[in-house]
Amino acid sequence: MIIKNVRILGGEPVDIRVADGEIAEIGQGLEGPETVDGGGAIALPGLVDLHTHLREPGREDAETVQTGTQSAARGGYTAVHAMANTSPVADTAGVVEQVWRLGREFAHCDVHPVGAVTVGLEGKQLAELGAMADSAARVRVFSDDGKCVDDAVLMRRALEYVKAFDGVIAQHAQEPRLTSGAQMNEGVISGRLGLTGWPAVAEEAIIARDCLLAAHVGSRLHICHVSTAGSVEIIRWAKSKGWNVTCEVTPHHLLLTDDLVEESPVGAYNPIYKVNPPLRTRADVEALRAALADGTIDIVATDHAPHPVEDKETEWSAAAMGMVGLETALSVVQEAMVETGLLDWAGVAERMSVVPARIGRLGGQGQPLEVGAPANITLYDPSARTEVDPSAFASKSRNTPYEGMTLPGRVVATFLRGRATVLEGKLV
Ligand SMILES: [Zn+2]
């Protein structure tokens, strides 16, 4: 198969010949029996998400491995890491293998289960990290995401344990006592609205502690969804020491701010904006963008968090936290980072494919588009303008904060080892 007229990382137009799931040739005027017209789209290595909630097993009303990975493919992803906070929790070799098998059978991209750090995400006893690493799912990323591993001794033991198989602990940094009953970012607006505040220090204190712990035991730490300017400063300091710390930012934290809770196109107190960690201030957003540009923040991860309507369309305090994100991630990153001149397409490929694959230790993903590499390719038209229509999502859930907004860009096609999962913007 020949993919005609694409611009690798935004460069000059070329054709790509794909054979046996790999890139066999890159050149001009390539011909073959089967061709796909790229129409001058940008070619990126297939995107890799380090932080996706697929909800299966247990909440198939919100998402399944099949619908979640269809959503991923439409967003340009060829691999996702499925978070462990399912029901049952992915805290044993049996459950991670179940998710891995569902991925092999039904998925539209590669599915890599994340293992829980503690049994039942309860923060009391380490889960079977070694057994999950040795299982067919070959788990390398462990996280209690949704909850913080707040016990320092357990966190230390987990960091020590995963060194044996080059694993990484992905921490959801939220000091639980400082965020008891918290509803939104603590600041001027939470005060005015009378909602319990979620102080930045609740995130920053855990990040500081865990950077010190990771350095102390010489292990790999990853920080999920960094959301404050102070967190960025701590991570910048930890990296300057040479410590093995990486972190991610979500698309929504690069674009949206806490004042939307007070005033927005969909009214005040609309739980569509309720998310963990909460939307922060404009100053935080600016700091996160600068940190993603300079490499202090390593990657963009979606934290795709599907919820059924009844869990979101309720009063603010009762509503579930989270937003879907797979199908809008690249457009939001274009809006926040590319249109602002902070990143070029090579920079986007690093942060949304190459580095997340490296952190997750995925061999066959996140490789530069070169001859011999697996043909995991995303074609993206940055000149398109699309009004976000949740009813068109492949995801089972519709809880997007971007409904009705016009965002730049459109995923034209996605190829997983040479096989199209999306063509002309539609699932294959
Ligand atoms: Zn989280």
Residues whose N, C-alpha, C, O or C-beta is under 5 A from the ligand:
A	BS01	ZN	D145 G146 H172 C224 N276
